[in-house]
């Protein structure tokens, strides 16, 4: 981050991006935070969309939240392949399955996803 403050240049990688977002948020460096958000938005995929959605909510990264949520909606049919699908909170799951833009062939897909989510932690999700 010090190099960025002096040169305006920074190498963003998967390994340093979250620390840079947290640091830029702590130091109120909105330019760096926005730059990091652009990187995250460009790398949203099945393996990280839920993680990025949650991370975006922690640091108020509105574009990342929107992009990750839209990606989740568009790929919902593949919910079993989405990393951390089971880590959604009940409120987040309700938000996803109640969205009009949800890409599901029919209600059976949604029902199967909810059952899968419940069965991932049945004691906590009675």
N, C-alpha and C positions, 0 to 999 in steps of 0.2 A: 504494500500500500504506500509505503514511503516513496518508492520509485515512481508510482503513479502520481503522487502529489508534486514531484519535481519535474517529471517528463511528460505526464499525460498518457503514458503508455503502460499497458499491463497485459500479461499473458493469462488468459482465462482458461482453466482446464476443469475437468470433472473433479479433480482432486482438491482444487482450491476455491471453487466457486462459492460454496456455502459459507466458508470462513470469510470470504471477501464481502458477501452480502451482509453478513452479521456485522463485520467491521465497519462497512460503509454506513450501515444503519446506525450503529453506535456513535460514529463520528459525524453523523448528519451530512454525509457526502452524497448528495442526491445524484450527481452526475455519474459517479462510479456505480452506485446502486442501480441506476437505470441501465447502464452498460452491462452490468451483470444480469439484469432481468432479461435483456435482449438475448444474451447467450443462453439462458435457461429456456426461454420461449422457443428458440431454434432447436433445442435438443429434447423437447417433450416426446415421449414414446410410451409404448406399453410397459416398459420396465420401470418408468419413473413418474408417470402422470399423476398418480395419487400422492406420492411423496412430494412432488412439486406443487400440487394443489394445496396440500397441508402447509408446506414451507412458505408458499406465497401468502397464505392467510396469516402466518406468524409475523411476517415482515411487511405486510400490506403491499404486495406486489400485484397490483390489479390486473395488469396484462397477463402475467403468469397464471393467476387464478383463473381468468377467463379462458386462456388457451388450454390449460390442463383440463378444466371442466368440460370444455367443448370437445376435446380429444376423447375424454372418458365417455361422453355421450355418444360420439360417433363410433367408438369401438366397443360399445357395450355388449354386442353379440359375442365378443371374445372375452367376456369377463373372467373366465378361468385362466386366461393367459396374462391378465393384467396383474402385475406385481402389487402386493399389498391390498388387493381388493378386500380381503377379509379385515383389514385394518381400518376401514371406514367406520366412523362412528354411526350410531343409529340415525342421528340427524342428517349426516352427510349422505347416507344411503337413501333416506327418504327424499332428500333434495334431488338426488340423481334419478331415482325411479319415478318421481312425480313430474319430472320435467317433460314438457311437450315435445322437445327436440330429441328425446331419447331414441336411439337407433336400435329398435328391437322389432323382430319380425312379427311377434305376437306377444300376448300376455304370458304365455308359457315360459318364454325366455326370461321375463322379469321375475316370475314366480320361482323359477329354477335358481336364478341369481340370489334371490332373497333367502331361499332355503340353504343354498351353499354358504351364504354369509352367516346365517344362524348356526349351522352345523360346525362352523369353524371354531366357535367358542360357545357351546350350548349352555354351559353353566352360567355364564355372564349374560346370555341373551335369551332368557326364559320368557 
